[in-house]
Amino acid sequence: MIAIIGGNGMTQLACLEISHRQIIRTPYGEPSGPLTFGRINNHEIVFLARHGYGHTIPPHAVNYRANLWALQSLKPARVISVASVGGIRADFTPGTIAVPDQIIDYTHDRKFTYFDGTDKAVTHIDFTEPYCQITRERLLEAAKQANEKIIDGGIYAATQGPRLESAAEINRLERDGADMVGMTGMPEAALAKELGLCYATLAVVANYAAGRGTSAHAIRLEEVHTILEKAMVSVRNILEQLVELDGD
């Protein structure tokens, strides 16, 4: 079974037959919402809306630990995170889809580990490669099968939110080597690693980052929804091919 974390648009997979929704409680509180179960061409998937089904939970307030724990309890073969980002690198134009291979964490004050508390042994995870390489390769192959253009690799800068960044902050991220910027990449990736989940991200460029391209003076938020809506068609095509490649 493949697990998908993303926005509400993911429940509109063309071939998805929704069977039921289930509330899963965890030792870390409640996930963002009920898990949606369904099948694509007889292959089971589960979907979780990261920001809640009414998109009411801001990035810094998402209960990432509960979300990943709930999914891990189902023992999925893979976890695919679908996340919108701002494009920093010149070829990360609005509508582009990428599979990042590295991440830089600029977040703070989030619950970022399961190994927290005096009753737990100090535990260090290897985060050299934040994403599951096999899952990344499957996503790239699925995009190829779906005839969808995709960028292989890129450095994701995870910022605190919920505000967008200043142009000076984006300049700093670019100097640090970041290619894209988003607000939900961490601690999600690290928590998935702690749980031993095969986790990778499909990053959808919703807009130029602050100070870049048409966002030189301001980010046109009214255009973001239109861009994402169009790009999600490609994301759904990729995910449908991924399910076919993975089977059961």
Rosetta silent file (secondary structure, phi, psi, omega in degrees, C-alpha in Angstrom):
SEQUENCE: MIAIIGGNGMTQLACLEISHRQIIRTPYGEPSGPLTFGRINNHEIVFLARHGYGHTIPPHAVNYRANLWALQSLKPARVISVASVGGIRADFTPGTIAVPDQIIDYTHDRKFTYFDGTDKAVTHIDFTEPYCQITRERLLEAAKQANEKIIDGGIYAATQGPRLESAAEINRLERDGADMVGMTGMPEAALAKELGLCYATLAVVANYAAGRGTSAHAIRLEEVHTILEKAMVSVRNILEQLVELDGD
SCORE:     score description
SCORE:     0.000 S_00000001
   1 L     0.000  137.764  176.350    0.000    0.000    0.000 S_00000001
   2 E  -101.368  135.416  175.721    1.184    3.504   -0.836 S_00000001
   3 E  -105.173  138.834 -178.909    0.480    6.394    1.536 S_00000001
   4 E  -124.286  129.159  173.292    0.093    9.922    0.189 S_00000001
   5 E  -111.460  128.779 -179.661    0.320   13.126    2.221 S_00000001
   6 E  -177.882 -157.268  179.659   -0.866   16.245    0.475 S_00000001
   7 L   -89.429  176.283 -176.601   -3.663   18.659   -0.256 S_00000001
   8 H   -60.753  -23.983 -179.351   -7.298   17.948   -0.922 S_00000001
   9 H   -60.681  -20.653 -178.431   -6.632   17.683   -4.652 S_00000001
  10 H   -72.224  -20.452  177.712   -5.112   14.261   -4.106 S_00000001
  11 H   -77.813   -2.812 -179.594   -8.511   12.761   -3.272 S_00000001
  12 H  -102.562   24.388  174.150   -9.508   13.578   -6.846 S_00000001
  13 L   -55.106  130.430 -171.896   -7.247   10.960   -8.438 S_00000001
  14 L   -55.437  -37.274 -175.624   -9.073   10.001  -11.620 S_00000001
  15 L  -100.345    8.299 -175.013   -9.005    6.269  -10.882 S_00000001
  16 E   -79.545  124.074  172.910   -9.420    6.478   -7.102 S_00000001
  17 E  -106.137  105.543 -178.013  -12.330    4.581   -5.629 S_00000001
  18 E   -74.158  128.707 -179.546  -12.721    5.776   -2.047 S_00000001
  19 E   -99.392  -45.073 -178.985  -13.814    2.965    0.251 S_00000001
  20 E  -167.249  168.076  173.877  -13.837    4.547    3.706 S_00000001
  21 E  -120.230  147.947 -175.561  -12.292    7.039    6.100 S_00000001
  22 E  -139.669  134.175  174.450  -10.819    6.138    9.450 S_00000001
  23 L   -88.964  126.152  178.395   -9.791    8.146   12.512 S_00000001
  24 L  -119.101  123.768  178.290   -6.522    6.885   13.991 S_00000001
  25 L   -96.563  147.175 -175.104   -5.398    8.085   17.390 S_00000001
  26 E  -130.763  166.443  175.332   -1.723    8.100   18.319 S_00000001
  27 L   -65.549   -9.706 -176.301    0.439    8.599   21.430 S_00000001
  28 L  -110.077   17.807 -179.991    1.269   12.024   19.970 S_00000001
  29 E    99.866 -165.027 -175.475   -2.262   13.319   19.618 S_00000001
  30 L   -92.701  140.753  172.995   -4.571   13.413   16.650 S_00000001
  31 L   -65.005  178.505 -177.595   -3.418   13.536   13.012 S_00000001
  32 L   -62.535  -20.791  179.458   -4.538   16.357   10.744 S_00000001
  33 L   176.225 -178.781  176.536   -7.715   14.455    9.966 S_00000001
  34 L   -62.385  151.185  175.119   -9.189   11.045    9.191 S_00000001
  35 E   -85.660  136.275  178.927   -7.253    8.832    6.800 S_00000001
  36 E   -99.986  123.538 -179.903   -8.938    8.227    3.453 S_00000001
  37 E  -106.094  144.313  178.740   -8.650    4.690    2.087 S_00000001
  38 E  -167.246 -175.063 -179.341   -9.269    3.720   -1.520 S_00000001
  39 E  -134.970  143.899  172.500   -8.065    1.767   -4.528 S_00000001
  40 E  -119.664  114.768 -177.506   -6.564    2.686   -7.883 S_00000001
  41 L    47.968   46.016  177.098   -6.965   -0.096  -10.419 S_00000001
  42 L    71.806   13.340  175.212   -7.320   -2.552   -7.521 S_00000001
  43 E  -108.630  128.062 -173.856   -4.212   -1.251   -5.740 S_00000001
  44 E   -77.560  138.858  172.617   -4.820    0.066   -2.229 S_00000001
  45 E  -135.283  162.158  171.972   -3.719    3.550   -1.176 S_00000001
  46 E  -132.381  141.556 -175.541   -4.259    5.730    1.870 S_00000001
  47 E  -126.691  139.397  175.495   -4.363    9.523    1.813 S_00000001
  48 E  -129.734  126.492  176.899   -3.935   12.115    4.561 S_00000001
  49 E   -79.855  110.623 -173.280   -4.658   15.822    4.115 S_00000001
  50 L   -57.755  -39.400 -176.306   -1.666   17.482    5.799 S_00000001
  51 L   -99.451   15.247 -176.679   -3.515   20.731    6.563 S_00000001
  52 L    86.131  158.021 -175.207   -6.856   19.086    7.389 S_00000001
  53 L   -73.372  -12.481  173.133   -9.730   18.530    4.995 S_00000001
  54 L  -104.668    9.966 -177.925  -10.786   22.156    5.327 S_00000001
  55 L    50.950   55.076 -175.074   -7.178   23.357    4.918 S_00000001
  56 L  -111.932   -3.603 -176.669   -7.329   24.973    8.363 S_00000001
  57 L  -105.127  114.249 -179.493   -4.012   23.871    9.903 S_00000001
  58 L   -69.893  160.145 -173.786   -1.046   26.188    9.153 S_00000001
  59 H   -53.760  -41.518 -176.272    2.365   24.628    8.436 S_00000001
  60 H   -73.470  -15.543 -176.597    3.879   25.380   11.845 S_00000001
  61 H  -104.494    0.155  178.253    0.875   23.857   13.660 S_00000001
  62 L   -63.264  136.108  176.343    0.660   20.548   11.761 S_00000001
  63 L   -86.066   79.802 -175.134    1.008   17.571   14.108 S_00000001
  64 H   -61.919  -38.236 -178.960    3.710   15.928   12.020 S_00000001
  65 H   -63.409  -44.271  179.098    4.460   13.283   14.641 S_00000001
  66 H   -66.032  -40.229 -179.812    0.856   12.109   14.792 S_00000001
  67 H   -59.420  -51.100 -177.318    0.544   12.131   10.989 S_00000001
  68 H   -69.261  -37.076  179.533    3.600    9.957   10.394 S_00000001
  69 H   -63.403  -42.625  179.914    2.832    7.668   13.330 S_00000001
  70 H   -62.440  -42.773  179.434   -0.698    7.043   12.038 S_00000001
  71 H   -68.019  -41.125 -179.486    0.604    6.180    8.582 S_00000001
  72 H   -60.767  -32.080 -179.369    3.398    4.007    9.969 S_00000001
  73 L   -64.740  -17.735  179.369    0.829    1.949   11.877 S_00000001
  74 L   -92.288   -6.076 -179.765   -0.550    0.831    8.506 S_00000001
  75 L    54.052   56.962  178.408    2.883   -0.372    7.329 S_00000001
  76 L   -70.485  150.949  176.874    2.791    1.318    3.910 S_00000001
  77 L   -68.662  -37.069  179.984    5.314    0.301    1.250 S_00000001
  78 E  -147.225  155.182  171.858    6.024    3.979    0.540 S_00000001
  79 E  -122.362  122.094  179.077    5.012    7.431    1.745 S_00000001
  80 E  -109.288  120.737  175.411    4.758   10.152   -0.893 S_00000001
  81 E   -95.661  124.471  173.471    4.623   13.753    0.251 S_00000001
  82 E  -103.967  120.067 -172.677    3.080   16.187   -2.219 S_00000001
  83 E  -137.011  137.519  174.959    4.166   19.717   -1.306 S_00000001
  84 E   -85.717  143.612 -177.527    3.891   23.121   -2.929 S_00000001
  85 E  -139.061  164.892  170.502    7.079   25.198   -3.058 S_00000001
  86 E   -98.402  140.130 -177.645    8.423   28.478   -4.311 S_00000001
  87 E   -86.515  124.262  176.700   11.000   28.288   -7.080 S_00000001
  88 L  -100.225  -52.176 -179.980   14.430   29.772   -6.363 S_00000001
  89 L   -65.062  148.231 -172.017   16.587   28.199   -9.074 S_00000001
  90 L   -56.690  -36.210 -177.292   16.009   29.648  -12.535 S_00000001
  91 L   -87.658    1.091  175.623   14.527   26.456  -14.003 S_00000001
  92 L   -90.345   70.185 -177.821   12.122   25.989  -11.085 S_00000001
  93 L   -86.082  158.188 -179.747    9.374   27.926  -12.819 S_00000001
  94 L   -54.202  133.140 -178.101    5.710   27.873  -11.721 S_00000001
  95 L    97.076  -13.938  178.954    4.077   24.560  -12.618 S_00000001
  96 L   -69.672  145.888  175.361    7.369   22.629  -12.510 S_00000001
  97 E  -118.110  135.993 -178.733    7.454   19.343  -10.583 S_00000001
  98 E  -135.594  157.295  173.602   10.624   18.110   -8.888 S_00000001
  99 E  -116.561   93.469 -175.790   11.773   15.218   -6.725 S_00000001
 100 L   -62.276  152.518  177.627   14.199   16.822   -4.235 S_00000001
 101 L  -118.453   -6.716  178.093   17.187   14.844   -2.985 S_00000001
 102 E  -143.462  163.040 -178.093   18.351   17.149   -0.160 S_00000001
 103 E  -147.006  146.445  172.772   16.832   19.439    2.443 S_00000001
 104 E  -122.468  131.163 -174.499   17.922   22.294    4.719 S_00000001
 105 E   -99.423  117.248  175.608   15.909   22.918    7.879 S_00000001
 106 L  -113.627   10.108 -178.840   15.198   26.525    8.896 S_00000001
 107 L   -79.072  167.819  178.380   12.172   25.713   11.061 S_00000001
 108 L  -153.120  156.900  175.266   12.015   26.153   14.827 S_00000001
 109 L    59.617   27.809  173.978    9.824   25.251   17.810 S_00000001
 110 L  -105.140  152.541  175.178    8.259   22.247   16.075 S_00000001
 111 L   -74.103  102.942 -165.024    7.968   18.768   17.603 S_00000001
 112 L  -110.847    3.471 -179.647   10.746   17.277   15.500 S_00000001
 113 L  -151.929  153.983  172.230   11.581   13.874   17.005 S_00000001
 114 L   -88.132  -16.637 -177.246   10.044   10.794   18.592 S_00000001
 115 L   -95.681   67.312 -173.911   13.141   10.358   20.768 S_00000001
 116 L  -131.155  123.715  179.278   12.299   13.158   23.170 S_00000001
 117 L   127.997  154.253 -176.756   12.139   12.869   26.950 S_00000001
 118 L   -71.575  -13.236 -179.963   14.188   11.557   29.837 S_00000001
 119 L   -88.091   -0.050 -177.832   12.529    8.137   29.547 S_00000001
 120 L  -117.440  142.757  177.493   14.018    7.557   26.080 S_00000001
 121 L   -69.058  147.697  176.163   17.578    6.718   25.122 S_00000001
 122 L   -63.520  125.230 -176.758   19.484    9.304   23.092 S_00000001
 123 L  -130.575  130.537  178.020   19.060    8.248   19.464 S_00000001
 124 L  -113.916  129.820  174.626   20.723    9.705   16.372 S_00000001
 125 L  -100.570  148.842  175.252   19.437    8.978   12.863 S_00000001
 126 L   -80.598  118.359 -176.952   21.617    9.184    9.760 S_00000001
 127 L  -115.382   22.767 -179.766   20.186   12.023    7.678 S_00000001
 128 L   -56.115  -46.397  174.969   22.888   12.128    4.993 S_00000001
 129 L  -115.041  100.620 -172.441   20.257   11.229    2.408 S_00000001
 130 L   -64.742  -28.245 -174.617   16.956   12.609    3.736 S_00000001
 131 L  -111.215  151.439  177.911   14.783   10.867    1.147 S_00000001
 132 L   -69.094  117.831 -176.025   14.436    7.211    0.190 S_00000001
 133 H   -65.078  -38.880  179.930   16.449    6.806   -3.008 S_00000001
 134 H   -63.596  -41.787  178.994   14.432    3.819   -4.243 S_00000001
 135 H   -66.876  -38.197  175.477   11.180    5.755   -3.816 S_00000001
 136 H   -59.675  -45.804 -179.284   12.679    8.751   -5.603 S_00000001
 137 H   -63.278  -37.249  177.597   13.658    6.507   -8.519 S_00000001
 138 H   -64.966  -39.100  177.636   10.157    5.045   -8.643 S_00000001
 139 H   -64.056  -41.505  179.251    8.659    8.537   -8.819 S_00000001
 140 H   -65.189  -40.943  178.137   11.000    9.476  -11.664 S_00000001
 141 H   -67.188  -38.721  178.149   10.116    6.290  -13.530 S_00000001
 142 H   -63.130  -39.655  177.482    6.401    6.901  -12.931 S_00000001
 143 H   -63.211  -40.607  178.176    6.752   10.405  -14.393 S_00000001
 144 H   -62.162  -45.406  179.702    8.473    8.932  -17.439 S_00000001
 145 H   -63.855  -31.539 -178.794    5.698    6.388  -17.887 S_00000001
 146 L   -87.858   -0.151 -177.486    3.103    9.164  -17.547 S_00000001
 147 L    58.362   39.170  178.275    4.954   11.382  -20.070 S_00000001
 148 L  -110.558  133.136  177.963    5.216   14.120  -17.450 S_00000001
 149 L   -71.248  141.285 -177.351    8.249   16.395  -17.224 S_00000001
 150 L  -153.422  148.259  177.313   10.022   16.299  -13.882 S_00000001
 151 E   -99.013  128.435  179.420   13.280   17.560  -12.368 S_00000001
 152 E   -89.100  108.116  177.463   15.496   14.955  -10.753 S_00000001
 153 L    98.537  174.439 -178.120   16.965   16.397   -7.554 S_00000001
 154 L   137.307  151.130 -179.197   17.119   19.754   -5.876 S_00000001
 155 E  -101.084  122.048 -178.618   17.631   21.186   -2.409 S_00000001
 156 E   -94.237  122.905  173.700   14.454   21.975   -0.463 S_00000001
 157 E   -95.323  118.075 -179.501   14.683   24.809    2.088 S_00000001
 158 E   -96.738  114.647 -178.921   12.110   24.263    4.847 S_00000001
 159 L  -107.584  167.985 -170.490   11.039   27.543    6.466 S_00000001
 160 L   -72.100  -43.041 -174.543    8.788   28.196    9.441 S_00000001
 161 L    68.018 -175.337   -0.723    5.809   29.965    7.873 S_00000001
 162 L   -79.619   -6.387  178.206    3.005   30.719    7.758 S_00000001
 163 L   -72.017  155.653  172.402    4.221   33.969    6.236 S_00000001
 164 L   -79.790  170.147 -172.578    6.113   33.887    2.964 S_00000001
 165 L   -86.350  159.560  171.744    9.750   34.907    2.839 S_00000001
 166 L   -81.162  161.962  178.037   11.318   38.284    2.136 S_00000001
 167 H   -60.870  -36.618  179.093   13.428   38.752   -0.990 S_00000001
 168 H   -66.123  -37.320  178.187   16.516   39.064    1.244 S_00000001
 169 H   -66.518  -38.370  177.120   15.697   35.755    2.924 S_00000001
 170 H   -66.109  -37.982  175.501   15.393   34.065   -0.458 S_00000001
 171 H   -58.986  -41.415  178.392   18.773   35.528   -1.422 S_00000001
 172 H   -63.939  -44.907  179.979   20.194   33.955    1.708 S_00000001
 173 H   -61.673  -38.409  178.564   18.608   30.587    0.925 S_00000001
 174 H   -64.678  -41.125  177.231   20.054   30.748   -2.579 S_00000001
 175 H   -63.540  -30.847  177.216   23.525   31.428   -1.167 S_00000001
 176 L   -75.042  -10.404  177.831   23.011   28.384    1.056 S_00000001
 177 L   104.395    3.472 -176.841   22.399   26.328   -2.065 S_00000001
 178 L   -72.170  142.307  177.538   18.600   25.965   -1.927 S_00000001
 179 L  -102.847  -23.446 -177.253   16.676   25.432   -5.177 S_00000001
 180 E  -149.181  160.745 -179.191   13.151   25.641   -3.749 S_00000001
 181 E  -134.882  135.617  177.908   11.450   26.799   -0.566 S_00000001
 182 E  -148.889  178.441 -174.110    8.488   25.346    1.324 S_00000001
 183 L  -117.929   -2.195 -173.373    7.041   25.155    4.822 S_00000001
 184 L  -120.209    1.660 -175.943    6.161   21.478    5.361 S_00000001
 185 L   -68.192  -27.508  179.118    9.297   19.530    4.447 S_00000001
 186 L  -130.786  141.916    8.968   10.550   19.422    8.040 S_00000001
 187 L   -89.190   15.480 -174.796   10.246   17.784   10.448 S_00000001
 188 H   -53.803  -47.779 -177.219    8.181   15.470    8.239 S_00000001
 189 H   -64.494  -40.702 -178.977   11.186   13.992    6.410 S_00000001
 190 H   -68.964  -39.464  178.858   13.167   13.422    9.613 S_00000001
 191 H   -65.321  -39.470  176.617   10.234   11.815   11.419 S_00000001
 192 H   -61.483  -39.980  178.253    9.687    9.471    8.478 S_00000001
 193 H   -64.612  -41.222  178.643   13.370    8.525    8.699 S_00000001
 194 H   -61.299  -33.894 -178.635   13.060    7.855   12.438 S_00000001
 195 L   -87.964   -1.977  179.393   10.157    5.490   11.743 S_00000001
 196 L    73.402   25.827  179.733   11.998    3.731    8.927 S_00000001
 197 L   -84.104  143.697  174.792    9.469    4.802    6.297 S_00000001
 198 L   -82.554   96.163 -167.357   10.360    4.872    2.596 S_00000001
 199 E  -119.272  136.173  174.439    9.574    8.554    2.145 S_00000001
 200 E  -149.639  164.455 -174.367   10.044   10.943   -0.784 S_00000001
 201 E  -119.882  137.090  165.760    8.585   14.246   -1.934 S_00000001
 202 E  -101.387  108.492 -177.954    6.909   15.462   -5.099 S_00000001
 203 E   -96.764  123.835 -178.658    7.516   19.219   -4.979 S_00000001
 204 E  -107.224  118.529 -178.859    5.175   21.352   -7.072 S_00000001
 205 E   -75.892  111.977 -177.130    6.404   24.873   -7.838 S_00000001
 206 E   -90.336  -23.545 -176.000    3.420   27.125   -7.154 S_00000001
 207 E  -165.444  162.281  168.078    5.182   30.458   -7.683 S_00000001
 208 E   -68.368  140.118  175.403    8.515   32.148   -8.090 S_00000001
 209 L   -64.808  161.360 -176.323   10.072   32.732   -4.668 S_00000001
 210 L   -52.916  132.138  178.859   10.162   36.319   -3.399 S_00000001
 211 L    85.166    2.696 -178.320   12.328   38.601   -5.533 S_00000001
 212 L  -117.477  143.136  173.245   12.371   36.166   -8.480 S_00000001
 213 H    50.482 -130.781 -179.815   10.600   36.349  -11.841 S_00000001
 214 H   -72.877   -4.970  176.035    7.035   37.641  -11.581 S_00000001
 215 H   -99.359   22.104 -176.589    7.477   37.723   -7.794 S_00000001
 216 L   -56.659  -39.046 -177.726   10.149   40.421   -8.058 S_00000001
 217 L  -115.849  -22.201  178.296    8.060   42.887   -6.026 S_00000001
 218 L  -166.994  148.479  175.935    5.207   40.734   -4.684 S_00000001
 219 L   -88.033  124.441 -176.787    3.939   37.168   -4.916 S_00000001
 220 L   -83.480   89.503 -174.240    0.625   37.111   -6.751 S_00000001
 221 H   -61.984  -27.677 -179.595   -1.301   34.799   -4.470 S_00000001
 222 H   -67.073  -20.605  179.722   -4.353   34.898   -6.709 S_00000001
 223 H   -89.232  -18.653 -175.002   -2.356   33.092   -9.404 S_00000001
 224 H   -61.741  -45.270 -177.761   -1.034   30.353   -7.142 S_00000001
 225 H   -59.568  -43.123 -179.704   -4.309   28.401   -6.988 S_00000001
 226 H   -63.289  -42.425  179.426   -4.616   28.321  -10.776 S_00000001
 227 H   -64.283  -45.536 -179.590   -1.039   27.112  -11.202 S_00000001
 228 H   -64.097  -40.512 -179.383   -1.445   24.407   -8.547 S_00000001
 229 H   -59.761  -41.822  179.295   -4.745   23.224   -9.993 S_00000001
 230 H   -70.453  -42.400 -178.031   -3.124   22.694  -13.384 S_00000001
 231 H   -67.804  -30.066 -178.671    0.023   21.084  -11.948 S_00000001
 232 H   -66.015  -22.576  174.298   -2.003   18.673   -9.816 S_00000001
 233 H   -62.627  -44.350  178.094   -3.251   17.016  -12.991 S_00000001
 234 H   -66.715  -39.980  178.565    0.359   16.013  -13.697 S_00000001
 235 H   -61.023  -44.474  179.919    0.889   14.966  -10.077 S_00000001
 236 H   -63.364  -38.421  177.703   -2.165   12.711  -10.216 S_00000001
 237 H   -62.241  -42.103  179.550   -0.914   11.166  -13.454 S_00000001
 238 H   -64.557  -44.997 -178.739    2.444   10.422  -11.836 S_00000001
 239 H   -65.132  -36.418  178.639    0.865    8.900   -8.737 S_00000001
 240 H   -66.093  -36.913  176.757   -1.427    6.704  -10.794 S_00000001
 241 H   -71.874  -35.069  177.966    1.573    5.365  -12.682 S_00000001
 242 H   -61.589  -42.964  179.195    3.486    4.874   -9.417 S_00000001
 243 H   -61.440  -40.429  179.233    0.704    2.685   -8.065 S_00000001
 244 H   -65.708  -40.291  179.923    0.802    0.615  -11.235 S_00000001
 245 H   -65.836  -40.822 -176.364    4.613    0.245  -11.008 S_00000001
 246 H   -78.571  -30.074 -174.893    4.496   -0.765   -7.363 S_00000001
 247 L    60.178 -139.785  179.871    1.469   -3.056   -7.561 S_00000001
 248 L  -105.077    0.000    0.000    0.693   -4.543   -4.175 S_00000001
